[in-house]
Amino acid sequence: MLQRPPFTRCVRRGLLLAGALMLATVGRAAASTMAPATFLIGADVSALSTLERHGAVYRDSAGPRDALQILAGEGFNCYRLRLFVAPDGKGIVTNDLAYTLALARRVKAAGATLMLDLHYSDTWADPGKQFKPAAWAALAFDDLEQQVRTYTREVLERFAREGLMPDYVQLGNEITNGMLWPEGRVEFAERTNRAGWEHLGRLLRAAHVGLAEASEGRPKPKSVLHIESPHQRERTLWFCREARAAKVPFDLIGMSYYPEWHGDLETLRGTLVALATEFHQPIIVAETAYPWTSDEHWTGRPNLNWPLTPEGQRQFLRAVLQVVRELPDGLGRGVLYWHPESVLTPGQRIWLGGSCALFDHEGNVLPAARFAVPNQP
């Protein structure tokens, strides 16, 4: 069982570190399931099956259709799916392994690239909370480290057996403050305290060992280091420097960008350019969103520099896309939208009242879905 913590003593720290470094080196030489220069236009659609089950319907000019097919027709080529360890099933916290495999099958059937987002939690993991799964809560740190490795390997082996091996894997979600708290917590304000990074480095290396083990004999997914502080450039650079110093391998840097929290576009541009210049790694905007309609949530919010209209939403996304495409040395590799399927649905609490979906309140696809298609009305 994927959620069963091991009770045998794990390999010791030195052995795990050696294995991680060896496998990371092998992994870098392994074939990828995607060409390195593929530019990703995509979205996190993790709630799609849940909302459909409660009555959500998505439409384009041809009428009701599969939302994945609608977005693919507008130029999307990548879908991200989150995975929780043991979600409680309330609302849209439904992303267990069976649910995610079923949705991944639809992604692959649509001919799209699959990005898997491992939260290493039973629920949402983000800068404000990185809770350990309940089944892992009492583990000693060495056992927690081994469990991260085992869980990562077993999840990806299951995807591979189903013919659904992801093309990209996020090992943690928005981990600028670490993951699997309290042991894996790190804070920029306490950056002279080395204990947090010693633990986080071990956890992330263990995850990469699991990824490499699951990839033996098959193309290896690219790993994404997902962070979320473009408005705090020094903090962002600090995190990536520490990850590199801890010998944490990563193939791409993923950045969340929501203007009301993270500043204007020039702030985003400056931070992404700094990352590209220092680390020479491909970069994607792994999450972003903008409202197509105004409601009480948006009153007085900062950095909403485009109209809160369908056209304003499209202008925003085109501007973000331009920032990413213009990064030095062609290192900008994609833009992924957050939760485009969040339409008003009976019995469901919908994020921001559906104001940031890529479909209107009746489920009709919005012009912003064509943000990456040149010369389109």
C-alpha positions as CSV (number, residue, x, y, z in Angstrom):
1,M,0.0,0.0,0.0
2,L,1.4,3.4,-0.9
3,Q,0.2,5.0,2.3
4,R,1.7,2.5,4.7
5,P,4.8,3.9,6.5
6,P,7.7,1.5,6.8
7,F,8.5,0.2,10.2
8,T,11.8,-1.4,9.3
9,R,14.8,0.9,9.9
10,C,15.6,2.8,6.7
11,V,19.0,3.0,5.1
12,R,21.3,5.4,7.0
13,R,21.9,8.9,6.0
14,G,25.2,8.5,4.3
15,L,24.0,5.6,2.2
16,L,20.9,7.5,1.1
17,L,23.0,10.6,0.2
18,A,25.4,8.5,-1.9
19,G,22.6,6.8,-3.7
20,A,20.8,10.1,-4.3
21,L,23.9,11.7,-5.9
22,M,24.6,8.6,-8.0
23,L,21.1,8.2,-9.3
24,A,20.7,11.9,-9.9
25,T,23.7,11.8,-12.1
26,V,22.3,8.8,-14.0
27,G,19.0,10.5,-14.2
28,R,20.4,13.6,-15.9
29,A,21.8,11.4,-18.6
30,A,18.5,9.5,-19.1
31,A,16.2,10.1,-21.9
32,S,13.2,12.4,-21.3
33,T,9.7,11.7,-22.4
34,M,9.6,15.2,-23.9
35,A,12.0,17.2,-26.0
36,P,13.9,19.6,-23.8
37,A,12.8,22.7,-25.7
38,T,9.0,21.9,-25.7
39,F,7.1,25.1,-24.7
40,L,4.3,24.2,-22.4
41,I,0.9,25.9,-22.6
42,G,-1.2,24.3,-20.0
43,A,-3.2,24.3,-16.9
44,D,-3.8,22.5,-13.6
45,V,-7.1,20.7,-14.0
46,S,-7.0,18.6,-10.9
47,A,-10.7,19.3,-9.9
48,L,-12.1,18.5,-13.3
49,S,-13.6,15.1,-12.6
50,T,-15.0,16.2,-9.2
51,L,-16.8,19.2,-10.7
52,E,-18.1,17.2,-13.7
53,R,-19.5,14.6,-11.2
54,H,-21.5,17.4,-9.6
55,G,-22.8,18.8,-12.8
56,A,-20.3,21.1,-14.4
57,V,-20.6,21.3,-18.1
58,Y,-18.0,22.9,-20.5
59,R,-18.8,24.3,-23.9
60,D,-17.3,25.8,-27.0
61,S,-18.9,26.8,-30.3
62,A,-19.7,23.2,-31.0
63,G,-21.6,22.8,-27.8
64,P,-20.9,20.7,-24.6
65,R,-17.6,18.9,-24.8
66,D,-14.7,17.5,-22.7
67,A,-12.9,20.5,-21.2
68,L,-9.5,18.9,-22.0
69,Q,-10.5,18.7,-25.7
70,I,-11.8,22.3,-25.7
71,L,-8.6,23.6,-24.2
72,A,-6.4,21.5,-26.5
73,G,-8.3,23.0,-29.4
74,E,-7.3,26.5,-28.1
75,G,-3.6,25.5,-28.0
76,F,-3.1,23.8,-24.7
77,N,-0.6,20.9,-24.7
78,C,0.0,20.2,-21.0
79,Y,-2.1,19.4,-18.0
80,R,-0.9,19.3,-14.4
81,L,-2.6,17.0,-11.8
82,R,-2.0,17.2,-8.1
83,L,-1.8,14.1,-5.9
84,F,-2.5,14.0,-2.2
85,V,-1.5,11.0,0.0
86,A,-4.8,10.3,1.8
87,P,-7.3,13.1,1.1
88,D,-10.5,13.4,3.1
89,G,-12.7,13.6,-0.1
90,K,-14.4,16.8,1.0
91,G,-15.0,19.5,-1.7
92,I,-12.3,19.2,-4.3
93,V,-9.8,17.5,-1.9
94,T,-10.4,14.3,-3.8
95,N,-7.1,13.7,-5.5
96,D,-6.1,10.3,-4.3
97,L,-4.2,7.8,-6.4
98,A,-7.2,6.2,-8.1
99,Y,-8.8,9.6,-9.0
100,T,-5.5,11.0,-10.3
101,L,-4.8,7.9,-12.4
102,A,-8.2,8.1,-14.0
103,L,-7.8,11.8,-14.9
104,A,-4.2,11.1,-16.1
105,R,-5.7,8.6,-18.5
106,R,-7.9,11.3,-20.0
107,V,-4.9,13.7,-20.3
108,K,-2.9,11.1,-22.2
109,A,-5.8,10.2,-24.4
110,A,-6.0,13.9,-25.3
111,G,-2.4,13.7,-26.5
112,A,-1.2,16.1,-23.9
113,T,1.9,16.3,-21.8
114,L,1.3,15.2,-18.2
115,M,2.8,17.0,-15.2
116,L,2.3,15.3,-11.8
117,D,2.3,17.5,-8.7
118,L,3.2,15.5,-5.5
119,H,2.1,17.4,-2.5
120,Y,3.4,14.9,0.1
121,S,0.4,15.8,2.2
122,D,-3.2,14.7,2.7
123,T,-4.4,18.2,1.7
124,W,-3.2,21.4,0.2
125,A,0.5,22.2,0.6
126,D,1.5,25.8,0.0
127,P,3.8,28.4,1.7
128,G,1.5,28.7,4.7
129,K,1.1,25.0,5.4
130,Q,3.0,21.9,4.6
131,F,1.4,19.3,6.8
132,K,2.8,15.7,6.9
133,P,0.3,13.0,5.9
134,A,-1.4,11.6,9.0
135,A,0.1,8.2,8.4
136,W,3.6,9.6,8.4
137,A,3.2,11.9,11.4
138,A,4.9,9.7,14.0
139,L,7.8,8.6,11.9
140,A,11.3,9.3,13.1
141,F,13.2,11.5,10.6
142,D,15.2,8.7,9.1
143,D,12.0,6.7,8.5
144,L,10.3,9.8,7.1
145,E,13.1,10.2,4.6
146,Q,12.8,6.6,3.5
147,Q,9.0,6.9,3.3
148,V,9.4,9.9,0.9
149,R,11.6,7.8,-1.3
150,T,9.4,4.7,-1.2
151,Y,6.2,6.7,-1.8
152,T,7.6,8.5,-4.7
153,R,8.9,5.3,-6.3
154,E,5.7,3.4,-5.7
155,V,3.4,6.2,-7.1
156,L,5.5,6.5,-10.3
157,E,5.8,2.8,-10.7
158,R,2.0,2.6,-10.6
159,F,1.7,5.3,-13.2
160,A,4.2,3.5,-15.4
161,R,2.4,0.2,-15.1
162,E,-0.8,1.9,-16.3
163,G,1.0,3.4,-19.3
164,L,0.7,6.9,-17.8
165,M,4.2,7.8,-16.8
166,P,4.3,11.6,-16.3
167,D,6.5,13.8,-18.5
168,Y,7.2,16.1,-15.6
169,V,7.0,15.6,-11.8
170,Q,6.8,18.3,-9.2
171,L,8.5,17.0,-6.0
172,G,6.6,19.2,-3.6
173,N,4.2,22.1,-4.1
174,E,5.3,25.8,-3.5
175,I,8.1,24.7,-1.2
176,T,9.8,28.0,-0.7
177,N,9.2,27.4,3.1
178,G,10.1,23.8,2.8
179,M,7.8,20.7,3.1
180,L,6.8,18.0,5.5
181,W,6.8,20.4,8.5
182,P,8.2,20.7,11.0
183,E,11.3,18.8,10.1
184,G,11.5,20.0,6.5
185,R,10.7,23.7,7.2
186,V,13.1,26.4,6.1
187,E,12.7,30.2,6.5
188,F,14.5,33.0,4.8
189,A,14.3,35.1,7.9
190,E,16.2,32.3,9.8
191,R,18.6,31.4,7.0
192,T,21.6,31.1,9.3
193,N,19.9,28.1,10.9
194,R,21.2,25.1,9.0
195,A,19.0,22.4,10.5
196,G,16.1,23.1,8.3
197,W,18.0,22.9,5.0
198,E,19.9,19.8,6.2
199,H,16.5,18.1,6.6
200,L,14.9,19.5,3.5
201,G,17.8,18.6,1.4
202,R,17.6,15.0,2.6
203,L,13.9,14.8,1.9
204,L,14.2,16.3,-1.6
205,R,17.1,14.0,-2.5
206,A,15.1,11.0,-1.2
207,A,12.3,12.1,-3.5
208,H,14.7,12.2,-6.4
209,V,16.0,8.8,-5.6
210,G,12.5,7.4,-5.7
211,L,11.9,9.2,-9.1
212,A,15.1,7.7,-10.5
213,E,14.3,4.2,-9.2
214,A,10.9,4.3,-10.8
215,S,12.5,5.4,-14.1
216,E,14.9,2.5,-14.5
217,G,14.5,1.0,-17.9
218,R,12.2,3.7,-19.1
219,P,12.3,7.5,-20.0
220,K,12.8,9.6,-16.9
221,P,10.3,12.4,-16.2
222,K,11.8,15.8,-15.7
223,S,11.7,17.2,-12.2
224,V,10.3,20.6,-11.3
225,L,11.4,22.7,-8.3
226,H,8.2,24.6,-7.5
227,I,8.5,27.9,-5.6
228,E,6.2,31.0,-5.3
229,S,7.9,34.2,-4.3
230,P,8.7,36.3,-7.4
231,H,8.0,39.4,-5.4
232,Q,10.9,38.5,-3.0
233,R,13.8,38.1,-5.4
234,E,16.5,37.6,-2.8
235,R,14.4,35.0,-1.0
236,T,13.8,33.2,-4.3
237,L,17.5,33.2,-5.2
238,W,18.4,32.1,-1.7
239,F,16.2,29.1,-1.9
240,C,17.6,27.9,-5.3
241,R,21.2,28.5,-4.1
242,E,20.5,26.4,-1.0
243,A,18.9,23.7,-3.1
244,R,21.9,23.6,-5.3
245,A,24.3,23.6,-2.3
246,A,22.3,20.7,-0.9
247,K,22.8,18.8,-4.2
248,V,19.1,18.7,-4.9
249,P,18.8,17.9,-8.6
250,F,16.1,19.7,-10.6
251,D,15.4,20.0,-14.4
252,L,13.1,23.0,-14.3
253,I,12.2,25.9,-12.0
254,G,8.5,26.4,-11.6
255,M,7.2,29.7,-10.3
256,S,3.7,30.6,-9.1
257,Y,2.6,34.1,-10.1
258,Y,-0.6,35.8,-8.9
259,P,-0.4,39.6,-9.4
260,E,-2.4,40.5,-6.3
261,W,0.1,38.7,-4.1
262,H,3.3,38.7,-6.2
263,G,3.6,42.1,-7.7
264,D,3.5,43.5,-11.2
265,L,4.9,42.0,-14.4
266,E,8.2,43.9,-14.1
267,T,8.7,42.3,-10.7
268,L,8.0,38.9,-12.2
269,R,10.3,39.6,-15.2
270,G,13.2,40.8,-12.9
271,T,13.1,37.7,-10.7
272,L,12.8,35.2,-13.6
273,V,15.7,36.9,-15.5
274,A,17.8,36.7,-12.3
275,L,17.0,33.0,-12.0
276,A,17.8,32.3,-15.6
277,T,21.0,34.2,-15.4
278,E,22.3,32.6,-12.3
279,F,21.1,29.0,-12.6
280,H,20.8,28.5,-16.4
281,Q,17.8,26.2,-15.9
282,P,14.6,26.1,-17.9
283,I,11.8,28.1,-16.1
284,I,8.0,27.9,-16.3
285,V,5.3,29.9,-14.7
286,A,3.7,26.8,-13.0
287,E,0.6,28.6,-11.8
288,T,-1.1,31.9,-12.6
289,A,-4.6,33.3,-12.9
290,Y,-6.5,36.5,-13.5
291,P,-10.3,37.4,-13.1
292,W,-12.5,37.7,-16.1
293,T,-15.3,39.4,-14.1
294,S,-15.4,41.6,-11.1
295,D,-16.9,40.7,-7.7
296,E,-16.4,41.7,-4.1
297,H,-13.2,39.7,-3.8
298,W,-11.4,42.0,-6.2
299,T,-12.3,45.4,-4.7
300,G,-9.1,47.3,-3.8
301,R,-6.8,44.4,-4.7
302,P,-3.3,45.5,-6.0
303,N,-1.7,45.0,-9.4
304,L,-4.9,44.3,-11.3
305,N,-3.6,46.4,-14.2
306,W,-5.8,44.9,-16.9
307,P,-9.6,45.2,-17.1
308,L,-11.6,42.6,-15.1
309,T,-13.2,41.4,-18.2
310,P,-12.8,38.4,-20.6
311,E,-10.5,40.6,-22.8
312,G,-8.6,41.8,-19.8
313,Q,-8.0,38.3,-18.7
314,R,-6.6,37.4,-22.2
315,Q,-4.4,40.5,-22.2
316,F,-2.9,39.5,-18.8
317,L,-2.1,36.0,-20.0
318,R,-0.5,37.2,-23.2
319,A,1.7,39.6,-21.2
320,V,2.8,36.8,-18.8
321,L,3.5,34.6,-21.9
322,Q,5.6,37.4,-23.4
323,V,7.7,37.7,-20.2
324,V,8.4,34.0,-20.2
325,R,9.2,33.8,-23.9
326,E,11.7,36.6,-23.6
327,L,13.8,35.1,-20.9
328,P,17.5,34.9,-21.7
329,D,18.9,32.0,-23.7
330,G,15.5,30.6,-24.5
331,L,15.1,29.4,-20.9
332,G,11.4,30.3,-20.7
333,R,9.6,27.0,-21.3
334,G,6.0,27.5,-20.4
335,V,2.9,29.0,-18.7
336,L,0.4,26.9,-16.8
337,Y,-3.0,28.3,-15.7
338,W,-4.4,27.5,-12.3
339,H,-7.9,25.9,-12.0
340,P,-9.4,26.9,-15.4
341,E,-12.3,24.4,-14.8
342,S,-13.6,26.3,-11.7
343,V,-17.0,27.1,-13.0
344,L,-20.1,27.5,-10.7
345,T,-21.2,24.0,-9.8
346,P,-24.1,22.8,-7.7
347,G,-23.2,21.9,-4.2
348,Q,-19.5,23.0,-4.6
349,R,-17.6,25.9,-3.1
350,I,-15.9,27.3,-6.1
351,W,-12.6,29.2,-5.9
352,L,-13.2,32.9,-6.1
353,G,-16.8,32.3,-7.3
354,G,-15.5,31.2,-10.7
355,S,-14.1,34.6,-11.5
356,C,-10.7,33.2,-12.6
357,A,-11.9,30.3,-14.6
358,L,-11.3,30.0,-18.3
359,F,-15.0,29.4,-18.8
360,D,-17.9,31.7,-17.9
361,H,-20.6,31.0,-15.4
362,E,-22.5,29.0,-18.1
363,G,-19.4,26.9,-19.0
364,N,-18.6,28.7,-22.2
365,V,-14.9,28.9,-23.0
366,L,-13.5,32.4,-22.7
367,P,-11.2,34.2,-25.1
368,A,-8.3,34.0,-22.7
369,A,-8.1,30.2,-23.5
370,R,-6.6,31.3,-26.8
371,F,-3.8,33.4,-25.1
372,A,-1.0,31.5,-26.8
373,V,-2.5,31.4,-30.3
374,P,-1.1,34.2,-32.3
375,N,-3.3,36.5,-34.4
376,Q,-6.5,35.0,-33.0
377,P,-9.6,37.1,-32.1
